[in-house]
Structures are given as C-alpha cells and as structure tokens.
C-alpha cells in the first residue's frame, strides 16, 4: 500500500512530462559560392547530419551537431558545431525558428591535404511535428561560403 501511495504522489507531483532533448537525423544539399565554388567545379554538394537540441526554456534551445558534407570528389568536410536556436512560439509540435552556430570543421581536400578551420552559420527553419527543414548560410575562416538546405526527422528523447 505504501508503494502505491508513493507512486501516486510521485505521479501527481511530476505534472506534464515532455521530451527536453531532441535528436534530429537528416540529409542536406548545398550550393557553394565565392572561392569554394571555383574549387568544387559544380558548386553542388550533399551531406548527412546528426543534431541534438536541448530545451533551455519554452523558446530557446541549445543545439549541437555533427555533419558530413561532400562538395565534390576532391573536397569534403566534417564540421562539429554548437549554438543557439530561438523559436517564434512556445508550441513544441509546430514552430519556426532562427538559429546560429559556430564550430570547427575538419576538411579533406584532395590527396592528403587535410586541415581544420573555424566555421559559422545562421539559418531559419521550421518544424512540423516530427519533420523539419532549415536553410543556412555558412562561412568559414578563409571566407569560403555556401548555402545549405537540411531536412530532418525529429526524434524526441525523454531525458
């Protein structure tokens, strides 16, 4: 009986539980500009991304992501980014947001020509229940720039 009373009180005290951590898995396409476009010939690329978003409050999320971007056969990158996402509403199922992230990117250019570089981006996106999309403008330390479009599926984690 004591266990049942304890579970009942614990359940009532917890209130509404919601996922405070989301994992986003998705694919992307990109279009290169400036020097990067000259280097990559076609200027078109693709990639995959894993992103974690942790709620700070109703409208702010901390985001961290790891992606693999391939711009052509001679250039690919592995950026690790962290930043902040600001939602236009406190609704967790359907919302628009702006996001800014910065981080470091490990780049592979041709045969054995590898380096790391700082990368920053800003974007605007939307989420519809479990699906989402974001358009980002990216710039690196050496002034390479590209626009990327990411689509993803959102998997709320109950931590």
TIRO-2110 file (N, C-alpha, C; in Angstrom, 1 decimal):
// TIRO-2110
0.8, -1.2, 0.0, N, 1, A
0.0, 0.0, 0.0, CA, 1, A
0.9, 1.3, 0.0, C, 1, A
1.9, 1.2, 0.8, N, 2, A
2.8, 2.4, 0.8, CA, 2, A
3.5, 2.7, -0.5, C, 2, A
3.8, 1.6, -1.3, N, 3, A
4.3, 1.8, -2.6, CA, 3, A
3.3, 2.5, -3.6, C, 3, A
2.1, 2.1, -3.5, N, 4, A
1.0, 2.6, -4.3, CA, 4, A
0.9, 4.1, -4.0, C, 4, A
0.8, 4.5, -2.7, N, 5, A
0.7, 5.9, -2.3, CA, 5, A
1.9, 6.7, -2.8, C, 5, A
3.1, 6.1, -2.7, N, 6, A
4.3, 6.8, -3.1, CA, 6, A
4.2, 7.0, -4.6, C, 6, A
3.9, 6.0, -5.4, N, 7, A
3.8, 6.2, -6.9, CA, 7, A
2.7, 7.2, -7.3, C, 7, A
1.6, 7.2, -6.6, N, 8, A
0.5, 8.1, -6.8, CA, 8, A
1.0, 9.6, -6.6, C, 8, A
1.6, 9.8, -5.5, N, 9, A
2.1, 11.1, -5.1, CA, 9, A
3.2, 11.6, -6.1, C, 9, A
4.1, 10.7, -6.4, N, 10, A
5.2, 11.0, -7.4, CA, 10, A
4.6, 11.3, -8.8, C, 10, A
3.6, 10.6, -9.2, N, 11, A
2.9, 10.9, -10.5, CA, 11, A
2.2, 12.2, -10.5, C, 11, A
1.5, 12.5, -9.4, N, 12, A
0.8, 13.8, -9.4, CA, 12, A
1.8, 15.0, -9.2, C, 12, A
2.9, 14.8, -8.6, N, 13, A
3.9, 15.9, -8.4, CA, 13, A
4.7, 16.2, -9.6, C, 13, A
4.8, 15.2, -10.5, N, 14, A
5.6, 15.4, -11.7, CA, 14, A
4.9, 16.3, -12.7, C, 14, A
3.6, 16.3, -12.8, N, 15, A
2.9, 17.1, -13.8, CA, 15, A
3.1, 16.6, -15.2, C, 15, A
3.1, 17.5, -16.1, N, 16, A
3.3, 17.1, -17.5, CA, 16, A
4.7, 16.8, -17.8, C, 16, A
5.0, 15.7, -18.3, N, 17, A
6.4, 15.3, -18.7, CA, 17, A
6.5, 15.5, -20.2, C, 17, A
7.6, 16.1, -20.7, N, 18, A
7.8, 16.2, -22.1, CA, 18, A
9.3, 16.0, -22.4, C, 18, A
9.6, 15.7, -23.6, N, 19, A
11.0, 15.5, -24.0, CA, 19, A
11.7, 16.8, -24.0, C, 19, A
12.8, 16.8, -23.2, N, 20, A
13.6, 18.0, -23.2, CA, 20, A
14.8, 17.9, -24.1, C, 20, A
15.0, 16.8, -24.8, N, 21, A
16.1, 16.6, -25.6, CA, 21, A
15.6, 16.0, -26.9, C, 21, A
15.9, 16.6, -28.1, N, 22, A
15.6, 16.0, -29.4, CA, 22, A
16.8, 15.6, -30.1, C, 22, A
16.7, 14.5, -30.9, N, 23, A
17.8, 14.2, -31.8, CA, 23, A
17.2, 14.3, -33.2, C, 23, A
17.9, 15.0, -34.0, N, 24, A
17.5, 15.2, -35.4, CA, 24, A
18.4, 14.5, -36.4, C, 24, A
17.9, 13.7, -37.2, N, 25, A
18.7, 13.0, -38.2, CA, 25, A
18.2, 13.4, -39.6, C, 25, A
19.2, 13.8, -40.5, N, 26, A
18.7, 14.3, -41.8, CA, 26, A
19.8, 14.3, -42.8, C, 26, A
19.3, 14.8, -44.0, N, 27, A
20.2, 14.9, -45.2, CA, 27, A
20.2, 16.3, -45.6, C, 27, A
21.2, 16.7, -46.5, N, 28, A
21.3, 18.1, -46.9, CA, 28, A
21.8, 18.2, -48.3, C, 28, A
21.5, 19.3, -48.9, N, 29, A
22.0, 19.7, -50.2, CA, 29, A
22.7, 21.1, -50.0, C, 29, A
23.7, 21.4, -50.8, N, 30, A
24.4, 22.7, -50.6, CA, 30, A
24.7, 23.3, -52.0, C, 30, A
24.9, 24.6, -52.0, N, 31, A
25.4, 25.3, -53.2, CA, 31, A
26.5, 26.2, -52.7, C, 31, A
27.7, 26.1, -53.3, N, 32, A
28.9, 26.8, -53.0, CA, 32, A
28.9, 28.2, -53.7, C, 32, A
29.6, 29.1, -53.0, N, 33, A
29.8, 30.5, -53.6, CA, 33, A
31.2, 30.9, -53.4, C, 33, A
31.6, 32.0, -54.0, N, 34, A
33.0, 32.6, -53.9, CA, 34, A
34.1, 31.5, -54.3, C, 34, A
35.1, 31.5, -53.5, N, 35, A
36.3, 30.7, -53.8, CA, 35, A
35.9, 29.2, -53.7, C, 35, A
35.0, 28.8, -52.8, N, 36, A
34.7, 27.4, -52.7, CA, 36, A
34.0, 26.9, -54.0, C, 36, A
33.2, 27.8, -54.6, N, 37, A
32.5, 27.4, -55.9, CA, 37, A
33.6, 27.1, -57.0, C, 37, A
34.6, 27.9, -57.0, N, 38, A
35.7, 27.7, -58.0, CA, 38, A
36.4, 26.4, -57.8, C, 38, A
36.6, 26.1, -56.5, N, 39, A
37.4, 24.9, -56.1, CA, 39, A
36.6, 23.6, -56.4, C, 39, A
35.2, 23.7, -56.2, N, 40, A
34.4, 22.5, -56.3, CA, 40, A
33.8, 22.3, -57.7, C, 40, A
34.1, 23.1, -58.7, N, 41, A
33.6, 23.0, -60.0, CA, 41, A
32.1, 23.2, -60.1, C, 41, A
31.3, 22.2, -59.8, N, 42, A
29.9, 22.3, -60.0, CA, 42, A
29.3, 23.2, -58.9, C, 42, A
29.9, 23.2, -57.7, N, 43, A
29.3, 24.0, -56.6, CA, 43, A
28.2, 23.4, -55.9, C, 43, A
27.8, 22.2, -56.3, N, 44, A
26.7, 21.5, -55.7, CA, 44, A
27.2, 20.4, -54.8, C, 44, A
26.6, 20.2, -53.6, N, 45, A
27.1, 19.2, -52.7, CA, 45, A
25.9, 18.5, -51.9, C, 45, A
26.3, 17.6, -51.1, N, 46, A
25.3, 16.9, -50.3, CA, 46, A
25.9, 16.5, -49.0, C, 46, A
25.1, 16.0, -48.0, N, 47, A
25.6, 15.6, -46.8, CA, 47, A
24.6, 14.9, -45.9, C, 47, A
25.0, 14.5, -44.7, N, 48, A
24.1, 14.0, -43.7, CA, 48, A
24.5, 14.7, -42.3, C, 48, A
23.5, 14.7, -41.4, N, 49, A
23.7, 15.4, -40.2, CA, 49, A
23.0, 14.7, -39.0, C, 49, A
23.7, 14.7, -37.9, N, 50, A
23.1, 14.3, -36.6, CA, 50, A
23.1, 15.5, -35.7, C, 50, A
22.0, 15.9, -35.1, N, 51, A
21.9, 17.1, -34.3, CA, 51, A
21.2, 16.8, -33.0, C, 51, A
21.7, 17.3, -31.9, N, 52, A
21.0, 17.2, -30.6, CA, 52, A
20.5, 18.7, -30.2, C, 52, A
19.3, 18.8, -29.8, N, 53, A
18.7, 20.0, -29.4, CA, 53, A
18.1, 19.9, -28.0, C, 53, A
18.7, 20.7, -27.0, N, 54, A
18.2, 20.6, -25.6, CA, 54, A
17.5, 21.9, -25.3, C, 54, A
16.3, 21.7, -24.7, N, 55, A
15.4, 22.8, -24.3, CA, 55, A
16.1, 23.6, -23.1, C, 55, A
16.3, 24.9, -23.3, N, 56, A
16.7, 25.8, -22.2, CA, 56, A
15.5, 26.4, -21.5, C, 56, A
14.5, 26.7, -22.3, N, 57, A
13.1, 27.1, -21.8, CA, 57, A
12.2, 26.9, -22.9, C, 57, A
11.0, 27.6, -22.9, N, 58, A
10.0, 27.4, -23.9, CA, 58, A
10.4, 27.8, -25.3, C, 58, A
11.3, 28.8, -25.4, N, 59, A
11.6, 29.3, -26.7, CA, 59, A
13.1, 29.1, -27.1, C, 59, A
13.9, 28.8, -26.2, N, 60, A
15.4, 28.7, -26.5, CA, 60, A
15.8, 27.3, -26.4, C, 60, A
16.7, 26.8, -27.4, N, 61, A
17.3, 25.5, -27.3, CA, 61, A
18.8, 25.7, -27.6, C, 61, A
19.6, 24.9, -26.9, N, 62, A
21.0, 24.7, -27.2, CA, 62, A
21.1, 23.6, -28.2, C, 62, A
21.8, 23.8, -29.3, N, 63, A
22.0, 22.8, -30.4, CA, 63, A
23.4, 22.5, -30.6, C, 63, A
23.7, 21.2, -30.9, N, 64, A
25.0, 20.8, -31.2, CA, 64, A
24.8, 19.8, -32.4, C, 64, A
25.7, 19.9, -33.4, N, 65, A
25.5, 19.0, -34.5, CA, 65, A
26.9, 18.5, -35.0, C, 65, A
26.8, 17.4, -35.7, N, 66, A
28.0, 16.8, -36.4, CA, 66, A
27.4, 16.4, -37.8, C, 66, A
28.1, 16.8, -38.8, N, 67, A
27.6, 16.5, -40.1, CA, 67, A
28.8, 16.1, -41.0, C, 67, A
28.5, 15.4, -42.1, N, 68, A
29.4, 15.1, -43.1, CA, 68, A
29.0, 15.8, -44.4, C, 68, A
29.8, 16.7, -45.0, N, 69, A
29.4, 17.4, -46.2, CA, 69, A
30.4, 17.0, -47.3, C, 69, A
29.8, 16.7, -48.4, N, 70, A
30.7, 16.3, -49.6, CA, 70, A
30.3, 17.3, -50.7, C, 70, A
31.3, 18.1, -51.1, N, 71, A
31.1, 19.1, -52.2, CA, 71, A
31.5, 18.6, -53.5, C, 71, A
32.4, 17.8, -53.6, N, 72, A
32.8, 17.1, -54.9, CA, 72, A
33.8, 16.0, -54.5, C, 72, A
34.4, 15.3, -55.5, N, 73, A
35.3, 14.2, -55.2, CA, 73, A
36.5, 14.6, -54.5, C, 73, A
36.9, 15.9, -54.6, N, 74, A
38.2, 16.4, -54.0, CA, 74, A
38.0, 17.1, -52.7, C, 74, A
36.8, 17.4, -52.3, N, 75, A
36.6, 18.2, -51.1, CA, 75, A
35.4, 17.7, -50.3, C, 75, A
35.7, 17.4, -49.0, N, 76, A
34.6, 17.1, -48.1, CA, 76, A
35.0, 17.6, -46.7, C, 76, A
34.0, 17.8, -45.8, N, 77, A
34.2, 18.3, -44.5, CA, 77, A
33.4, 17.6, -43.4, C, 77, A
33.9, 17.7, -42.2, N, 78, A
33.3, 17.1, -41.1, CA, 78, A
33.2, 18.2, -40.0, C, 78, A
32.1, 19.1, -40.1, N, 79, A
32.0, 20.1, -39.1, CA, 79, A
31.4, 19.7, -37.8, C, 79, A
31.9, 20.2, -36.7, N, 80, A
31.3, 20.0, -35.3, CA, 80, A
30.9, 21.3, -34.8, C, 80, A
29.6, 21.6, -34.6, N, 81, A
29.1, 22.9, -34.4, CA, 81, A
28.2, 22.9, -33.1, C, 81, A
28.2, 24.1, -32.5, N, 82, A
27.3, 24.3, -31.3, CA, 82, A
26.7, 25.7, -31.4, C, 82, A
25.5, 25.9, -30.9, N, 83, A
24.9, 27.2, -31.0, CA, 83, A
23.6, 27.3, -30.3, C, 83, A
22.8, 28.3, -30.7, N, 84, A
21.5, 28.6, -30.0, CA, 84, A
20.4, 28.7, -31.1, C, 84, A
19.2, 28.1, -30.7, N, 85, A
18.0, 28.2, -31.6, CA, 85, A
17.0, 28.9, -30.8, C, 85, A
16.3, 29.9, -31.5, N, 86, A
15.2, 30.7, -30.9, CA, 86, A
14.0, 30.4, -31.6, C, 86, A
12.9, 30.0, -31.0, N, 87, A
11.7, 29.6, -31.6, CA, 87, A
10.8, 30.9, -31.6, C, 87, A
9.9, 30.9, -32.6, N, 88, A
8.9, 32.0, -32.6, CA, 88, A
7.7, 31.8, -31.7, C, 88, A
7.5, 30.6, -31.2, N, 89, A
6.4, 30.3, -30.4, CA, 89, A
6.8, 29.2, -29.4, C, 89, A
6.0, 29.0, -28.3, N, 90, A
6.4, 28.0, -27.3, CA, 90, A
5.7, 26.7, -27.7, C, 90, A
5.0, 26.6, -28.8, N, 91, A
4.4, 25.3, -29.2, CA, 91, A
5.6, 24.3, -29.6, C, 91, A
5.5, 23.1, -29.1, N, 92, A
6.6, 22.2, -29.3, CA, 92, A
6.4, 21.3, -30.6, C, 92, A
5.2, 21.3, -31.2, N, 93, A
4.9, 20.5, -32.3, CA, 93, A
5.0, 21.2, -33.6, C, 93, A
4.7, 22.5, -33.7, N, 94, A
4.8, 23.2, -35.0, CA, 94, A
5.4, 24.6, -34.7, C, 94, A
6.5, 24.9, -35.2, N, 95, A
7.1, 26.2, -34.9, CA, 95, A
8.2, 26.6, -36.0, C, 95, A
8.4, 27.9, -36.1, N, 96, A
9.5, 28.4, -36.9, CA, 96, A
10.6, 28.9, -35.9, C, 96, A
11.9, 28.9, -36.4, N, 97, A
13.0, 29.3, -35.6, CA, 97, A
14.1, 30.0, -36.4, C, 97, A
14.9, 30.7, -35.7, N, 98, A
16.2, 31.2, -36.2, CA, 98, A
17.3, 30.5, -35.4, C, 98, A
18.4, 30.3, -36.0, N, 99, A
19.5, 29.5, -35.4, CA, 99, A
20.8, 30.1, -35.8, C, 99, A
21.8, 30.1, -34.9, N, 100, A
23.1, 30.5, -35.2, CA, 100, A
24.1, 29.5, -34.5, C, 100, A
25.0, 29.0, -35.2, N, 101, A
26.0, 28.0, -34.7, CA, 101, A
27.4, 28.4, -35.2, C, 101, A
28.4, 27.9, -34.4, N, 102, A
29.8, 28.1, -34.8, CA, 102, A
30.5, 26.8, -34.3, C, 102, A
31.6, 26.6, -35.0, N, 103, A
32.4, 25.4, -34.6, CA, 103, A
33.7, 25.2, -35.4, C, 103, A
34.2, 24.0, -35.4, N, 104, A
35.4, 23.7, -36.1, CA, 104, A
35.1, 22.6, -37.2, C, 104, A
35.7, 22.7, -38.3, N, 105, A
35.5, 21.8, -39.4, CA, 105, A
36.8, 21.1, -39.8, C, 105, A
36.8, 19.8, -39.8, N, 106, A
37.9, 19.1, -40.4, CA, 106, A
37.7, 18.9, -41.9, C, 106, A
38.6, 19.4, -42.7, N, 107, A
38.4, 19.4, -44.1, CA, 107, A
39.4, 18.5, -44.8, C, 107, A
38.9, 17.8, -45.8, N, 108, A
39.8, 16.9, -46.6, CA, 108, A
39.7, 17.5, -48.0, C, 108, A
40.9, 17.9, -48.6, N, 109, A
41.0, 18.5, -49.9, CA, 109, A
42.0, 17.7, -50.7, C, 109, A
41.5, 16.8, -51.6, N, 110, A
42.4, 16.1, -52.5, CA, 110, A
43.1, 15.0, -51.7, C, 110, A
44.3, 14.6, -52.2, N, 111, A
45.1, 13.6, -51.7, CA, 111, A
45.9, 14.1, -50.5, C, 111, A
45.5, 13.7, -49.3, N, 112, A
46.3, 14.0, -48.1, CA, 112, A
46.4, 15.5, -47.7, C, 112, A
45.7, 16.4, -48.3, N, 113, A
45.7, 17.8, -47.9, CA, 113, A
44.5, 18.0, -47.0, C, 113, A
44.8, 17.9, -45.7, N, 114, A
43.8, 18.0, -44.6, CA, 114, A
44.1, 19.2, -43.8, C, 114, A
43.0, 19.8, -43.2, N, 115, A
43.2, 20.9, -42.3, CA, 115, A
41.9, 21.1, -41.5, C, 115, A
42.0, 22.0, -40.5, N, 116, A
40.8, 22.3, -39.7, CA, 116, A
40.6, 23.8, -39.9, C, 116, A
39.4, 24.2, -39.8, N, 117, A
39.0, 25.7, -40.0, CA, 117, A
37.8, 26.0, -39.2, C, 117, A
37.7, 27.2, -38.7, N, 118, A
36.5, 27.7, -38.0, CA, 118, A
35.4, 27.9, -39.0, C, 118, A
34.2, 27.6, -38.6, N, 119, A
33.0, 27.7, -39.5, CA, 119, A
31.9, 28.3, -38.6, C, 119, A
31.1, 29.2, -39.2, N, 120, A
29.9, 29.8, -38.5, CA, 120, A
28.8, 29.8, -39.5, C, 120, A
27.5, 29.7, -39.0, N, 121, A
26.4, 29.8, -39.9, CA, 121, A
25.2, 30.4, -39.1, C, 121, A
24.3, 30.9, -39.9, N, 122, A
23.0, 31.4, -39.4, CA, 122, A
21.9, 30.8, -40.3, C, 122, A
20.8, 30.5, -39.7, N, 123, A
19.7, 29.9, -40.5, CA, 123, A
18.3, 30.2, -40.0, C, 123, A
17.4, 29.8, -40.8, N, 124, A
16.0, 29.9, -40.5, CA, 124, A
15.3, 28.6, -40.9, C, 124, A
14.5, 28.1, -39.9, N, 125, A
13.9, 26.8, -40.2, CA, 125, A
12.5, 26.7, -39.6, C, 125, A
11.9, 25.5, -39.8, N, 126, A
10.6, 25.2, -39.3, CA, 126, A
10.5, 23.7, -39.0, C, 126, A
9.6, 23.4, -38.1, N, 127, A
9.4, 22.0, -37.6, CA, 127, A
7.9, 21.8, -37.7, C, 127, A
7.5, 20.7, -38.3, N, 128, A
6.1, 20.3, -38.4, CA, 128, A
6.0, 18.9, -37.8, C, 128, A
5.6, 18.8, -36.5, N, 129, A
5.6, 17.6, -35.7, CA, 129, A
6.9, 16.9, -35.7, C, 129, A
7.1, 15.8, -36.5, N, 130, A
8.4, 15.1, -36.5, CA, 130, A
9.3, 15.5, -37.6, C, 130, A
8.8, 16.3, -38.6, N, 131, A
9.6, 16.7, -39.8, CA, 131, A
10.1, 18.1, -39.6, C, 131, A
11.2, 18.4, -40.2, N, 132, A
11.7, 19.8, -40.2, CA, 132, A
12.7, 20.1, -41.3, C, 132, A
12.9, 21.4, -41.5, N, 133, A
13.8, 21.8, -42.5, CA, 133, A
14.5, 23.1, -42.1, C, 133, A
15.7, 23.4, -42.5, N, 134, A
16.4, 24.6, -42.2, CA, 134, A
17.2, 25.0, -43.4, C, 134, A
17.2, 26.3, -43.7, N, 135, A
18.1, 26.9, -44.7, CA, 135, A
19.2, 27.7, -44.0, C, 135, A
20.5, 27.4, -44.3, N, 136, A
21.6, 28.0, -43.6, CA, 136, A
22.5, 28.7, -44.5, C, 136, A
23.1, 29.8, -44.1, N, 137, A
24.2, 30.5, -44.8, CA, 137, A
25.5, 30.2, -44.0, C, 137, A
26.5, 29.6, -44.6, N, 138, A
27.7, 29.2, -43.9, CA, 138, A
28.9, 30.0, -44.4, C, 138, A
29.8, 30.3, -43.5, N, 139, A
31.0, 30.9, -43.9, CA, 139, A
32.2, 30.4, -43.1, C, 139, A
33.3, 30.2, -43.7, N, 140, A
34.5, 29.6, -43.0, CA, 140, A
35.5, 30.7, -42.8, C, 140, A
36.5, 30.3, -42.0, N, 141, A
37.6, 31.2, -41.7, CA, 141, A
38.3, 31.9, -42.9, C, 141, A
38.4, 31.1, -44.0, N, 142, A
39.1, 31.6, -45.2, CA, 142, A
38.1, 32.2, -46.2, C, 142, A
36.9, 32.6, -45.7, N, 143, A
35.9, 33.3, -46.5, CA, 143, A
35.3, 32.4, -47.5, C, 143, A
35.4, 31.1, -47.4, N, 144, A
34.6, 30.3, -48.3, CA, 144, A
33.1, 30.4, -47.8, C, 144, A
32.2, 30.4, -48.7, N, 145, A
30.8, 30.5, -48.3, CA, 145, A
29.9, 29.5, -49.1, C, 145, A
28.8, 29.1, -48.4, N, 146, A
27.9, 28.2, -49.1, CA, 146, A
26.5, 28.3, -48.4, C, 146, A
25.5, 28.0, -49.2, N, 147, A
24.1, 27.9, -48.6, CA, 147, A
23.7, 26.4, -48.6, C, 147, A
23.2, 26.0, -47.5, N, 148, A
22.8, 24.6, -47.4, CA, 148, A
21.3, 24.5, -46.9, C, 148, A
20.6, 23.5, -47.4, N, 149, A
19.3, 23.2, -47.0, CA, 149, A
19.3, 21.8, -46.4, C, 149, A
18.8, 21.7, -45.1, N, 150, A
18.8, 20.5, -44.4, CA, 150, A
17.3, 20.1, -44.1, C, 150, A
17.0, 18.8, -44.4, N, 151, A
15.7, 18.3, -44.0, CA, 151, A
16.0, 17.2, -43.0, C, 151, A
15.1, 17.0, -42.0, N, 152, A
15.4, 16.1, -40.9, CA, 152, A
14.1, 15.5, -40.3, C, 152, A
14.3, 14.4, -39.6, N, 153, A
13.2, 13.8, -38.8, CA, 153, A
13.6, 14.0, -37.4, C, 153, A
12.7, 14.5, -36.5, N, 154, A
13.0, 14.8, -35.1, CA, 154, A
12.5, 13.6, -34.3, C, 154, A
13.4, 13.2, -33.4, N, 155, A
13.2, 12.1, -32.5, CA, 155, A
13.3, 12.6, -31.1, C, 155, A
12.2, 12.9, -30.4, N, 156, A
12.2, 13.4, -29.0, CA, 156, A
12.7, 12.3, -28.1, C, 156, A
13.7, 12.6, -27.3, N, 157, A
14.2, 11.7, -26.3, CA, 157, A
13.7, 12.1, -24.9, C, 157, A
13.3, 11.2, -24.1, N, 158, A
12.7, 11.5, -22.8, CA, 158, A
13.6, 11.7, -21.7, C, 158, A
14.8, 12.3, -21.9, N, 159, A
15.7, 12.5, -20.8, CA, 159, A
15.4, 13.8, -20.1, C, 159, A
END
